[in-house]
Protein backbone atom coordinates (compact mmCIF):
# COMPACT_ATOMS: atom_id res chain seq x y z
CA UNK A 1 0.00 0.00 0.00
CA UNK A 2 1.30 3.46 -0.96
CA UNK A 3 2.10 5.68 2.06
CA UNK A 4 -0.07 8.70 2.69
CA UNK A 5 1.23 12.10 1.70
CA UNK A 6 1.41 14.54 4.61
CA UNK A 7 0.96 18.29 5.06
CA UNK A 8 2.08 20.18 8.15
CA UNK A 9 0.70 23.67 8.71
CA UNK A 10 1.99 26.25 11.18
CA UNK A 11 -0.72 28.86 11.73
CA UNK A 12 -1.44 30.79 14.91
CA UNK A 13 -4.90 32.01 13.83
CA UNK A 14 -7.47 29.44 14.95
CA UNK A 15 -10.03 30.54 12.35
CA UNK A 16 -7.50 30.10 9.54
CA UNK A 17 -6.55 26.64 10.86
CA UNK A 18 -10.24 25.69 10.85
CA UNK A 19 -10.62 26.94 7.26
CA UNK A 20 -7.56 24.90 6.20
CA UNK A 21 -8.96 21.84 7.96
CA UNK A 22 -12.38 22.23 6.29
CA UNK A 23 -10.91 22.62 2.81
CA UNK A 24 -8.44 19.78 3.34
CA UNK A 25 -11.29 17.48 4.39
CA UNK A 26 -13.02 18.23 1.08
CA UNK A 27 -9.83 17.59 -0.90
CA UNK A 28 -9.21 14.34 0.97
CA UNK A 29 -12.39 12.95 -0.62
CA UNK A 30 -10.48 13.00 -3.92
CA UNK A 31 -6.91 12.28 -2.75
CA UNK A 32 -5.58 10.42 0.24
CA UNK A 33 -3.30 12.52 2.43
CA UNK A 34 -3.01 13.56 6.06
CA UNK A 35 -3.02 17.04 7.52
CA UNK A 36 -1.84 18.33 10.87
CA UNK A 37 -1.45 21.81 12.27
CA UNK A 38 0.47 23.54 15.03
CA UNK A 39 0.25 27.15 16.14
CA UNK A 40 3.83 28.39 15.72
CA UNK A 41 7.16 27.71 14.06
CA UNK A 42 8.84 26.49 17.22
CA UNK A 43 6.30 23.67 17.49
CA UNK A 44 7.05 22.71 13.86
CA UNK A 45 10.74 22.33 14.69
CA UNK A 46 10.00 20.42 17.91
CA UNK A 47 7.51 18.09 16.21
CA UNK A 48 9.81 17.30 13.28
CA UNK A 49 12.70 16.53 15.65
CA UNK A 50 10.57 13.76 17.19
CA UNK A 51 9.40 12.15 13.94
CA UNK A 52 11.01 9.21 12.19
CA UNK A 53 12.24 10.06 8.70
CA UNK A 54 9.43 8.01 7.15
CA UNK A 55 6.85 10.09 9.03
CA UNK A 56 8.11 13.51 7.90
CA UNK A 57 5.64 15.70 6.00
CA UNK A 58 5.74 16.09 2.22
CA UNK A 59 4.85 19.78 2.45
CA UNK A 60 5.20 22.38 5.20
CA UNK A 61 3.15 25.58 5.10
CA UNK A 62 4.32 28.34 7.42
CA UNK A 63 2.45 31.49 8.32
CA UNK A 64 4.97 34.32 8.48
CA UNK A 65 3.48 36.17 11.47
CA UNK A 66 3.39 33.83 14.46
CA UNK A 67 4.44 34.12 18.11
CA UNK A 68 7.55 32.38 19.48
CA UNK A 69 9.00 31.69 16.01
CA UNK A 70 7.80 33.18 12.76
CA UNK A 71 7.76 31.49 9.37
CA UNK A 72 11.07 32.91 8.16
CA UNK A 73 12.86 31.85 11.35
CA UNK A 74 11.41 28.33 11.12
CA UNK A 75 12.34 28.17 7.43
CA UNK A 76 15.95 28.97 8.32
CA UNK A 77 16.12 26.09 10.79
CA UNK A 78 14.38 23.67 8.41
CA UNK A 79 16.76 24.41 5.55
CA UNK A 80 19.84 24.09 7.81
CA UNK A 81 18.84 20.57 8.88
CA UNK A 82 20.09 17.88 6.44
CA UNK A 83 17.18 15.64 7.44
CA UNK A 84 14.55 18.31 6.68
CA UNK A 85 15.98 20.56 3.99
CA UNK A 86 14.46 18.51 1.13
CA UNK A 87 10.88 19.13 2.31
CA UNK A 88 9.09 21.80 0.24
CA UNK A 89 8.19 24.83 2.37
CA UNK A 90 5.61 27.46 1.48
CA UNK A 91 5.58 30.75 3.39
CA UNK A 92 2.44 32.81 3.44
CA UNK A 93 1.81 36.23 4.87
CA UNK A 94 -1.09 38.66 5.18
CA UNK A 95 1.04 41.28 3.44
CA UNK A 96 2.39 41.14 -0.09
CA UNK A 97 5.98 41.94 0.88
CA UNK A 98 8.38 41.58 -2.06
CA UNK A 99 11.43 41.96 0.21
CA UNK A 100 10.27 39.19 2.55
CA UNK A 101 9.45 36.99 -0.44
CA UNK A 102 12.91 37.48 -1.93
CA UNK A 103 14.61 36.69 1.38
CA UNK A 104 12.52 33.56 1.96
CA UNK A 105 13.08 32.30 -1.58
CA UNK A 106 16.82 32.88 -1.19
CA UNK A 107 16.69 30.92 2.09
CA UNK A 108 15.12 27.95 0.30
CA UNK A 109 11.35 28.48 0.42
CA UNK A 110 9.68 26.84 -2.57
CA UNK A 111 6.98 29.47 -2.76
CA UNK A 112 5.88 32.65 -0.97
CA UNK A 113 2.23 33.60 -1.23
CA UNK A 114 -0.08 36.25 0.14
CA UNK A 115 -2.59 34.87 2.63
CA UNK A 116 -6.05 34.78 1.04
CA UNK A 117 -8.74 36.98 2.55
CA UNK A 118 -11.72 34.76 1.70
CA UNK A 119 -12.80 31.15 1.94
CA UNK A 120 -12.76 30.90 -1.86
CA UNK A 121 -9.23 32.28 -1.91
CA UNK A 122 -8.08 29.75 0.68
CA UNK A 123 -9.75 26.99 -1.31
CA UNK A 124 -7.92 27.99 -4.50
CA UNK A 125 -4.54 28.29 -2.75
CA UNK A 126 -4.82 25.03 -0.83
CA UNK A 127 -6.04 23.14 -3.89
CA UNK A 128 -3.12 24.49 -5.90
CA UNK A 129 -0.59 23.58 -3.19
CA UNK A 130 -1.99 20.06 -2.76
CA UNK A 131 -1.94 19.55 -6.51
CA UNK A 132 1.56 20.95 -6.98
CA UNK A 133 3.36 19.40 -4.02
CA UNK A 134 1.46 16.19 -3.24
CA UNK A 135 -0.18 14.99 -6.45
CA UNK A 136 0.14 15.53 -10.15
CA UNK A 137 -3.23 17.27 -10.10
CA UNK A 138 -6.26 17.55 -7.86
CA UNK A 139 -9.34 16.37 -9.70
MDAnalysis code that builds the backbone (N, CA, C; Angstrom):
import MDAnalysis as mda
import numpy as np

u = mda.Universe.empty(417, n_residues=139, atom_resindex=np.repeat(np.arange(139), 3), trajectory=True)
u.add_TopologyAttr("name", ["N", "CA", "C"] * 139)
u.add_TopologyAttr("resid", np.arange(1, 140))
u.add_TopologyAttr("resname", ["UNK", "UNK", "UNK", "UNK", "UNK", "UNK", "UNK", "UNK", "UNK", "UNK", "UNK", "UNK", "UNK", "UNK", "UNK", "UNK", "UNK", "UNK", "UNK", "UNK", "UNK", "UNK", "UNK", "UNK", "UNK", "UNK", "UNK", "UNK", "UNK", "UNK", "UNK", "UNK", "UNK", "UNK", "UNK", "UNK", "UNK", "UNK", "UNK", "UNK", "UNK", "UNK", "UNK", "UNK", "UNK", "UNK", "UNK", "UNK", "UNK", "UNK", "UNK", "UNK", "UNK", "UNK", "UNK", "UNK", "UNK", "UNK", "UNK", "UNK", "UNK", "UNK", "UNK", "UNK", "UNK", "UNK", "UNK", "UNK", "UNK", "UNK", "UNK", "UNK", "UNK", "UNK", "UNK", "UNK", "UNK", "UNK", "UNK", "UNK", "UNK", "UNK", "UNK", "UNK", "UNK", "UNK", "UNK", "UNK", "UNK", "UNK", "UNK", "UNK", "UNK", "UNK", "UNK", "UNK", "UNK", "UNK", "UNK", "UNK", "UNK", "UNK", "UNK", "UNK", "UNK", "UNK", "UNK", "UNK", "UNK", "UNK", "UNK", "UNK", "UNK", "UNK", "UNK", "UNK", "UNK", "UNK", "UNK", "UNK", "UNK", "UNK", "UNK", "UNK", "UNK", "UNK", "UNK", "UNK", "UNK", "UNK", "UNK", "UNK", "UNK", "UNK", "UNK", "UNK", "UNK", "UNK", "UNK"])
u.atoms.positions = np.array([
    [0.837, -1.181, 0.000],
    [0.000, 0.000, 0.000],
    [0.887, 1.252, 0.000],
    [0.551, 2.215, -0.839],
    [1.296, 3.458, -0.958],
    [1.125, 4.307, 0.301],
    [2.223, 4.870, 0.842],
    [2.099, 5.678, 2.057],
    [1.342, 6.978, 1.777],
    [0.656, 7.445, 2.801],
    [-0.070, 8.701, 2.690],
    [0.902, 9.851, 2.536],
    [0.509, 10.827, 1.752],
    [1.227, 12.099, 1.696],
    [0.813, 12.898, 2.924],
    [1.679, 13.814, 3.370],
    [1.413, 14.542, 4.613],
    [1.686, 16.022, 4.452],
    [0.780, 16.845, 5.003],
    [0.959, 18.293, 5.060],
    [1.045, 18.695, 6.524],
    [1.977, 19.583, 6.823],
    [2.081, 20.175, 8.153],
    [1.918, 21.682, 7.998],
    [0.984, 22.241, 8.734],
    [0.699, 23.674, 8.711],
    [1.088, 24.289, 10.040],
    [1.744, 25.447, 9.986],
    [1.987, 26.253, 11.183],
    [1.205, 27.543, 11.006],
    [0.190, 27.720, 11.831],
    [-0.718, 28.863, 11.728],
    [-1.236, 29.195, 13.111],
    [-1.011, 30.424, 13.569],
    [-1.443, 30.792, 14.912],
    [-2.894, 31.241, 14.981],
    [-3.510, 31.565, 13.848],
    [-4.900, 32.010, 13.830],
    [-5.830, 30.794, 13.786],
    [-6.590, 30.615, 14.850],
    [-7.465, 29.437, 14.948],
    [-8.488, 29.384, 13.826],
    [-9.048, 30.522, 13.443],
    [-10.025, 30.540, 12.352],
    [-9.396, 30.075, 11.041],
    [-8.182, 30.531, 10.760],
    [-7.500, 30.097, 9.535],
    [-7.172, 28.612, 9.575],
    [-6.792, 28.098, 10.747],
    [-6.549, 26.643, 10.864],
    [-7.835, 25.866, 10.594],
    [-8.959, 26.372, 11.082],
    [-10.241, 25.690, 10.850],
    [-10.618, 25.726, 9.368],
    [-10.346, 26.848, 8.694],
    [-10.624, 26.936, 7.260],
    [-9.749, 25.934, 6.505],
    [-8.462, 25.886, 6.820],
    [-7.565, 24.901, 6.204],
    [-8.115, 23.498, 6.401],
    [-8.465, 23.184, 7.639],
    [-8.964, 21.842, 7.955],
    [-10.212, 21.511, 7.149],
    [-11.141, 22.446, 7.041],
    [-12.379, 22.230, 6.290],
    [-12.080, 21.963, 4.812],
    [-11.243, 22.785, 4.223],
    [-10.911, 22.621, 2.805],
    [-10.141, 21.324, 2.579],
    [-9.209, 21.021, 3.461],
    [-8.440, 19.783, 3.342],
    [-9.366, 18.566, 3.411],
    [-10.345, 18.596, 4.301],
    [-11.292, 17.480, 4.389],
    [-12.014, 17.270, 3.065],
    [-12.370, 18.348, 2.391],
    [-13.019, 18.228, 1.078],
    [-12.059, 17.641, 0.045],
    [-10.820, 18.097, 0.054],
    [-9.825, 17.593, -0.897],
    [-9.478, 16.133, -0.632],
    [-9.543, 15.721, 0.628],
    [-9.214, 14.337, 0.975],
    [-10.240, 13.360, 0.421],
    [-11.411, 13.836, 0.018],
    [-12.387, 12.950, -0.617],
    [-11.904, 12.504, -1.992],
    [-11.014, 13.298, -2.599],
    [-10.482, 13.005, -3.924],
    [-9.106, 12.345, -3.845],
    [-8.284, 12.777, -2.893],
    [-6.911, 12.281, -2.753],
    [-6.642, 11.914, -1.302],
    [-5.920, 10.832, -1.113],
    [-5.580, 10.420, 0.244],
    [-4.326, 11.129, 0.719],
    [-4.442, 11.906, 1.790],
    [-3.303, 12.521, 2.434],
    [-3.703, 12.898, 3.850],
    [-2.721, 13.161, 4.681],
    [-3.009, 13.560, 6.059],
    [-2.635, 15.025, 6.244],
    [-3.216, 15.627, 7.249],
    [-3.020, 17.040, 7.524],
    [-2.934, 17.231, 9.024],
    [-1.914, 17.969, 9.461],
    [-1.835, 18.332, 10.869],
    [-1.407, 19.782, 10.967],
    [-1.740, 20.387, 12.096],
    [-1.449, 21.809, 12.271],
    [-0.938, 22.072, 13.679],
    [-0.031, 23.031, 13.759],
    [0.466, 23.543, 15.034],
    [0.342, 25.062, 14.976],
    [0.531, 25.716, 16.126],
    [0.248, 27.152, 16.142],
    [1.466, 28.069, 16.120],
    [2.661, 27.518, 15.909],
    [3.830, 28.386, 15.725],
    [5.001, 27.595, 15.158],
    [5.997, 28.331, 14.688],
    [7.156, 27.713, 14.060],
    [7.995, 26.868, 14.994],
    [8.071, 27.271, 16.251],
    [8.839, 26.491, 17.220],
    [8.251, 25.088, 17.363],
    [6.940, 24.993, 17.383],
    [6.302, 23.672, 17.486],
    [6.566, 22.830, 16.243],
    [6.692, 23.454, 15.077],
    [7.052, 22.709, 13.864],
    [8.415, 22.053, 14.066],
    [9.381, 22.839, 14.501],
    [10.737, 22.326, 14.691],
    [10.748, 21.215, 15.741],
    [10.047, 21.419, 16.846],
    [10.000, 20.417, 17.913],
    [9.325, 19.134, 17.437],
    [8.225, 19.262, 16.711],
    [7.511, 18.087, 16.206],
    [8.381, 17.297, 15.226],
    [8.996, 17.987, 14.278],
    [9.812, 17.303, 13.280],
    [11.018, 16.605, 13.893],
    [11.547, 17.152, 14.973],
    [12.698, 16.530, 15.651],
    [12.313, 15.174, 16.241],
    [11.042, 14.996, 16.563],
    [10.574, 13.759, 17.193],
    [10.158, 12.694, 16.184],
    [9.935, 13.085, 14.930],
    [9.404, 12.148, 13.937],
    [10.494, 11.299, 13.292],
    [10.153, 10.071, 13.004],
    [11.011, 9.215, 12.192],
    [11.056, 9.796, 10.784],
    [12.105, 9.534, 10.061],
    [12.236, 10.060, 8.701],
    [11.052, 9.675, 7.828],
    [10.561, 8.464, 7.970],
    [9.432, 8.007, 7.154],
    [8.128, 8.730, 7.483],
    [8.066, 9.396, 8.618],
    [6.847, 10.090, 9.031],
    [6.900, 11.592, 8.765],
    [7.992, 12.074, 8.169],
    [8.115, 13.509, 7.902],
    [7.066, 13.953, 6.882],
    [6.635, 15.205, 6.959],
    [5.637, 15.699, 5.998],
    [6.232, 15.859, 4.602],
    [5.345, 15.878, 3.614],
    [5.741, 16.086, 2.223],
    [5.658, 17.557, 1.839],
    [4.997, 18.345, 2.676],
    [4.848, 19.780, 2.454],
    [4.671, 20.456, 3.801],
    [5.371, 21.571, 3.991],
    [5.204, 22.380, 5.196],
    [4.755, 23.765, 4.761],
    [3.677, 24.240, 5.376],
    [3.154, 25.578, 5.101],
    [3.312, 26.393, 6.370],
    [4.023, 27.513, 6.258],
    [4.323, 28.337, 7.423],
    [3.719, 29.724, 7.271],
    [2.897, 30.107, 8.231],
    [2.453, 31.492, 8.315],
    [3.672, 32.319, 8.704],
    [3.820, 33.493, 8.143],
    [4.969, 34.323, 8.481],
    [4.833, 34.923, 9.877],
    [3.660, 35.419, 10.219],
    [3.479, 36.172, 11.467],
    [2.899, 35.275, 12.558],
    [3.801, 34.693, 13.355],
    [3.393, 33.828, 14.462],
    [4.215, 34.175, 15.693],
    [3.658, 33.903, 16.881],
    [4.435, 34.118, 18.111],
    [5.505, 33.033, 18.272],
    [6.438, 33.276, 19.117],
    [7.546, 32.382, 19.480],
    [8.553, 32.184, 18.358],
    [8.104, 31.834, 17.157],
    [9.004, 31.687, 16.015],
    [8.191, 31.899, 14.743],
    [8.563, 32.905, 13.970],
    [7.796, 33.185, 12.756],
    [8.202, 32.240, 11.620],
    [7.515, 32.381, 10.502],
    [7.758, 31.491, 9.375],
    [9.166, 31.557, 8.830],
    [9.717, 32.755, 8.698],
    [11.071, 32.909, 8.164],
    [12.100, 32.274, 9.096],
    [11.936, 32.455, 10.389],
    [12.861, 31.845, 11.352],
    [12.792, 30.317, 11.292],
    [11.576, 29.780, 11.223],
    [11.409, 28.325, 11.123],
    [12.001, 27.813, 9.812],
    [11.778, 28.543, 8.732],
    [12.342, 28.166, 7.435],
    [13.863, 28.043, 7.525],
    [14.495, 29.014, 8.174],
    [15.947, 28.971, 8.322],
    [16.421, 27.704, 9.006],
    [15.736, 27.311, 10.072],
    [16.115, 26.094, 10.790],
    [15.841, 24.840, 9.963],
    [14.719, 24.830, 9.240],
    [14.385, 23.670, 8.410],
    [15.429, 23.454, 7.322],
    [15.838, 24.526, 6.676],
    [16.764, 24.406, 5.550],
    [18.204, 24.177, 5.995],
    [18.503, 24.390, 7.276],
    [19.843, 24.087, 7.814],
    [19.964, 22.624, 8.233],
    [18.840, 21.951, 8.389],
    [18.840, 20.571, 8.881],
    [18.898, 19.600, 7.703],
    [19.965, 18.809, 7.576],
    [20.092, 17.882, 6.444],
    [18.919, 16.910, 6.325],
    [18.311, 16.577, 7.432],
    [17.185, 15.636, 7.440],
    [15.899, 16.279, 6.925],
    [15.801, 17.605, 7.002],
    [14.548, 18.305, 6.684],
    [14.631, 19.196, 5.452],
    [15.833, 19.530, 5.013],
    [15.981, 20.562, 3.985],
    [15.351, 20.205, 2.638],
    [15.078, 18.931, 2.393],
    [14.465, 18.514, 1.128],
    [12.951, 18.738, 1.094],
    [12.340, 18.985, 2.239],
    [10.881, 19.132, 2.309],
    [10.478, 20.488, 1.736],
    [9.549, 20.507, 0.764],
    [9.087, 21.796, 0.244],
    [8.424, 22.621, 1.352],
    [8.754, 23.914, 1.375],
    [8.193, 24.829, 2.368],
    [7.565, 26.008, 1.639],
    [6.324, 26.302, 2.006],
    [5.612, 27.459, 1.476],
    [5.403, 28.428, 2.632],
    [5.797, 29.679, 2.418],
    [5.575, 30.749, 3.394],
    [4.389, 31.557, 2.914],
    [3.500, 31.899, 3.841],
    [2.437, 32.811, 3.443],
    [2.254, 33.881, 4.505],
    [1.896, 35.064, 4.015],
    [1.808, 36.232, 4.872],
    [0.588, 37.053, 4.502],
    [0.055, 37.793, 5.462],
    [-1.086, 38.656, 5.178],
    [-0.695, 39.813, 4.271],
    [0.579, 40.150, 4.243],
    [1.038, 41.276, 3.439],
    [1.823, 40.779, 2.236],
    [1.626, 41.437, 1.113],
    [2.393, 41.140, -0.087],
    [3.700, 41.918, 0.026],
    [4.707, 41.295, 0.582],
    [5.977, 41.937, 0.882],
    [7.056, 41.343, -0.022],
    [7.408, 42.081, -1.074],
    [8.381, 41.579, -2.055],
    [9.746, 41.326, -1.417],
    [10.133, 42.145, -0.458],
    [11.428, 41.963, 0.206],
    [11.446, 40.661, 1.011],
    [10.387, 40.432, 1.788],
    [10.275, 39.186, 2.547],
    [10.266, 37.987, 1.601],
    [9.512, 38.090, 0.516],
    [9.446, 36.986, -0.444],
    [10.826, 36.667, -0.996],
    [11.567, 37.694, -1.377],
    [12.906, 37.478, -1.932],
    [13.828, 36.814, -0.910],
    [13.769, 37.272, 0.328],
    [14.606, 36.689, 1.378],
    [14.246, 35.227, 1.600],
    [12.952, 34.938, 1.705],
    [12.518, 33.558, 1.960],
    [12.867, 32.635, 0.793],
    [12.714, 33.117, -0.423],
    [13.080, 32.300, -1.581],
    [14.583, 32.038, -1.599],
    [15.363, 33.044, -1.256],
    [16.817, 32.880, -1.194],
    [17.200, 31.882, -0.096],
    [16.424, 31.844, 0.983],
    [16.692, 30.922, 2.093],
    [16.269, 29.494, 1.775],
    [15.518, 29.303, 0.682],
    [15.120, 27.946, 0.303],
    [13.638, 27.678, 0.277],
    [12.801, 28.690, 0.533],
    [11.351, 28.475, 0.417],
    [11.030, 28.120, -1.028],
    [10.095, 27.231, -1.219],
    [9.684, 26.842, -2.569],
    [8.711, 27.843, -3.165],
    [7.984, 28.513, -2.291],
    [6.985, 29.466, -2.757],
    [6.662, 30.414, -1.612],
    [6.343, 31.661, -1.946],
    [5.878, 32.647, -0.974],
    [4.586, 33.225, -1.533],
    [3.530, 33.139, -0.742],
    [2.228, 33.602, -1.227],
    [1.597, 34.559, -0.219],
    [0.685, 35.368, -0.719],
    [-0.085, 36.254, 0.144],
    [-1.272, 35.472, 0.682],
    [-1.501, 35.588, 1.978],
    [-2.595, 34.866, 2.629],
    [-3.932, 35.329, 2.033],
    [-4.750, 34.409, 1.595],
    [-6.053, 34.780, 1.036],
    [-6.933, 35.462, 2.094],
    [-7.850, 36.285, 1.617],
    [-8.737, 36.978, 2.549],
    [-10.173, 36.483, 2.465],
    [-10.375, 35.332, 1.796],
    [-11.722, 34.765, 1.698],
    [-11.631, 33.237, 1.690],
    [-12.741, 32.613, 1.974],
    [-12.802, 31.149, 1.940],
    [-12.459, 30.641, 0.541],
    [-13.009, 31.301, -0.473],
    [-12.756, 30.897, -1.857],
    [-11.273, 31.035, -2.191],
    [-10.654, 32.098, -1.690],
    [-9.226, 32.282, -1.911],
    [-8.402, 31.191, -1.256],
    [-8.757, 30.848, -0.006],
    [-8.076, 29.749, 0.678],
    [-8.254, 28.448, -0.096],
    [-9.464, 28.207, -0.563],
    [-9.750, 26.986, -1.309],
    [-8.860, 26.892, -2.549],
    [-8.751, 27.991, -3.286],
    [-7.923, 27.992, -4.498],
    [-6.453, 27.748, -4.157],
    [-5.954, 28.421, -3.137],
    [-4.544, 28.286, -2.755],
    [-4.243, 26.877, -2.261],
    [-5.071, 26.366, -1.378],
    [-4.825, 25.030, -0.829],
    [-4.924, 23.976, -1.920],
    [-5.908, 24.091, -2.781],
    [-6.042, 23.137, -3.891],
    [-4.803, 23.159, -4.775],
    [-4.306, 24.361, -5.059],
    [-3.115, 24.492, -5.898],
    [-1.903, 23.868, -5.211],
    [-1.744, 24.125, -3.913],
    [-0.593, 23.579, -3.190],
    [-0.651, 22.057, -3.111],
    [-1.828, 21.516, -2.822],
    [-1.987, 20.057, -2.758],
    [-1.670, 19.451, -4.119],
    [-2.201, 20.057, -5.166],
    [-1.940, 19.549, -6.512],
    [-0.466, 19.626, -6.890],
    [0.167, 20.736, -6.578],
    [1.557, 20.951, -6.983],
    [2.540, 20.106, -6.182],
    [2.347, 20.017, -4.871],
    [3.355, 19.396, -4.024],
    [3.038, 17.966, -3.600],
    [1.780, 17.552, -3.679],
    [1.461, 16.194, -3.238],
    [1.034, 15.264, -4.380],
    [0.372, 15.830, -5.370],
    [-0.177, 14.993, -6.447],
    [0.038, 15.676, -7.776],
    [-0.036, 14.933, -8.829],
    [0.136, 15.534, -10.151],
    [-0.934, 16.574, -10.412],
    [-2.161, 16.273, -10.021],
    [-3.229, 17.269, -10.102],
    [-4.369, 16.837, -9.198],
    [-5.073, 17.821, -8.667],
    [-6.262, 17.549, -7.863],
    [-7.434, 17.542, -8.814],
    [-8.215, 16.483, -8.772],
    [-9.340, 16.365, -9.696],
    [-10.541, 17.123, -9.199],
])
